[in-house]
Amino acid sequence: MEALSAILGLPGRPQQIVEATVKVALCLDPGARSFMLDVQAAIIEGGLEALRRRREEAMAKLTETKIRRRAPGIDVQKDPLLRELGSALDLLKMVAILADVFPGIVPRHPQWEIARFIHENQSYTREVIEAGLRRRGKPEHAALEKKLLERIEEKKPWWPEWAESIRQACVHYMKDLSRLSEAHPSANDPELLFNFIAMSEERAREALHRMTTTGSALLEYLADVRLRISLILTAQEEARS
């Protein structure tokens, strides 16, 4: 965080990008390196659009053999659910950055609510993250966090009472899914499945509808989601190695 704060204090984006690239190259801690890469893309290089480009570059490096083995029948260029999931995972990266810069938002709002806010307020989110990094450790930081919390609160969705039912369904069915087939370890996290569904009102309605029909209908949907999450996470992991 100190390194990122110093980088954003440099004049002009080109110099910031160069310095960020150098810092990433010198960073030996995998977690810190991954975080700095996300911040470089999300804040310095272009926001969600830059994260999308990085994700698509990673997906393009997967061989056809790996795709057929890990996700048979999926066209990575045209699959609409894969695109939705990719965008959702990019949003969750932004959530992680925002929460690191303003930790006070985490106890007040779940990840899916913050992701919805970021999606609807992309320019503001980038601006407030950069401002927060520049003012880290200064009194102005608390005022920025307070204003951010107020804006997130204003944008809360109307249906959060249904969220817990969706979460519990994800927890329940993940036990079956993890036994059915192998996947990237993080794709077996029911919270990731839940966040993907809950950050979109359309997907939340779809999940709720399937819950009221048959258990197999929701299980099939969650299996499709898990398969694609695994493919994306595998591609990104291989691109970092």
N, C-alpha and C positions, 0 to 999 in steps of 0.2 A: 504493500500500500504506500509506503514511503517512496519507493522507487517510482511508482505511477504518479504520485503527487508531484514529484520533482520533474518528471517528464512533461506533465501538462503545464508546468510553469515555463517551459521553453517557448520562445516566440515562433509561431507558425507551425502548421501541420507537417510539412516536409521534415523539419528538424525533429519534431516529436516522433514521427514514424521511424526515422533513422535511429534515434536513441532507444526507442522501444524495442526495435529489432535487435540492437546490440545487447540490451538488458536480458531479453529472452534467450539469446544465444549463450549468455554467461550464466544463466540460471540453472542450477543442478537439481533443484527440488521439482519433481514431476508435477505435484499439485500446484505449486506457485507458478510454474512455467505455463501450465494449462490456463490458469486464471489470467495471467498477463497476456497470453495470446487472445483470450476472449475479450479482455478489455481493449486491447489494441484494435481488434476488429470492430467491436461494438461502439467504442467511444471515439477513437482516433480516426478510423478508416471509413466509417460509413454506417454504423448502426446495424439494424437487423438485416439490411441488404448485404452488408459485408459478411455477416455471419452466414447468410444464405449462400453466398458465393463460396465461402470456405467449406461448407457442408457439401455442396454440389461437386466441388473439386475432389473432396474425399470420396464421394460416391463414385465418381468417374474412374477412380483408380482401382476399384474392385473389379476383378476379372469376372468374365461371364460364368466361369466354372464355380467360383465362390458364390455368386448370386444364385445360380441354380441349386447349389447345395444348401445354402442357408435360407433362401426364400424362393422356393420353386414357384414358377408361374407369375412372378412379379416383374413388370416392365418398369425399371427404375426411371425411365424418361417420361412415362405417361401415367403412372399409378397415382390417382388423386389422393388416396388415403396416405400414401407415402409422403406426398407433398405437404399435406396437413400436419402430419407428425413431425416432419422436418421443421416446419415453421414453429410448431409448439415447443420443440426442443430448443430452438433458437431463443424463444421467449423465456424459457426457463433458465437459460444462460444469463439473460439480462436480469432476471429476477435475482439470481445468485449475486451478480455484481451490485445491483441496487441494495440488496440486503447487507452486503459487506460494507458498503459505503454508509448506509443508514440502518444500523442494526435495530433501531427502535421500531421499525415497521414490522419486523418478524412476529413479535408477540400479538400484534393487533390484527394482522391480515394473513390468511393462508396463501400459499404460493399461487394457487389458481386465480385468486382475486387480484393479486399483484400482476400476474401475467396478463389478465384481461385489461387492467389499467394501462400497462405498458403498450399493449397492442393499439389501444385507442389514443395514446398520448406519446408517440414515439419521439418526436422532437423535444418535447418537454423533458422526457426521461433522460435523454442524452445530455441535455443542458444541465439538469439537476445533479446527475452523477458527476459530470466534470466539475461543476461548482463545488460539490461536496468533497471531491478529492483535493481540489485547490485549497479548500478551507478546513481541511482535516486538522483537528486539534485546536481550532479557533472558535470563539463564541458564536460566530455567524453560522457555524455548522448546525447548531441546535435549532436555530430559526428556520433553516432550510428544511430540516427533518420535520419540524412541526407543520410547515406549509405543505410538504409532500403528503403527510398523513391526512391532512384535511382534504386534499384533492382526491386521494384514494378513497376516503370515506364517502365523498360525494358520489363516486362512481360505483358503489357497491351494487351488485345485481339484486334483483327482487326475490330470487328463489333459493337462497342459501339453506333453507330448512330441508331441502331435498339432498343436499350434498352428502350428508353422513350416510344416507341409504346407498348412494352410489359408491362411496368409499368402502363400505362393508361388503358390497357385492364384489368389488375388485379384490379385496382381501380373501373372500371366500373362494372365488374362482381361480385365483392365482395358484392356490394349492394344487388344483387339478392341472392347470396349464404347465406348471413347472415339472410335473411328472410325465406329461405327454411328449415333450420334445425339448431338446437342448436350445439354449439361447445365451446371448451375452448376459453376464450376471446381473447387470443393472436393469435389464429388461424384465427381470423377475421381481422387481420392486412394485408392489401394488399401488404405492403412492404415486409412482410415475404414470401408471395407467389412469389412476383417478384424476390427476392434475390435467392430463391431456383431455379427458372427457369434460371435466368441470369448467375449464377455461373457455369453452364454447357453449353457448346456450343451445345451439342446434344439436351438438353432440350429446349434451346433457339430456335433452328431450328424447333423443334416439335411445340412449341407454335406459331411461326411465320407461319408455314404451316397451323395450325388449324385456325389462324386468317384470312387466305386467302380463307378458304372453307366456313364454316358456323359458326355463333355465338354459336350455340349449341355444336359444336365440342370442342371449347375452354372452354365453360362453364362446360362441362362434365369432362374435364381434370382437371380444377381448383377445381371442387368439390371433385374429387378423392384426390388431393393433400391436400386440406383443411381438409378432413376427417382424413387423416393419421397424419397430423400435430397435430390435436386436440388429437388424441389418444396418441401420444408420449408425448406431453406436460402434459396431464392429468396424465400419468404414472409417469413422473418425479416429478410433483407437489406432488403426493401422497407419493412418496418415500422420499421426503424431510420433510413431515409432521410427 
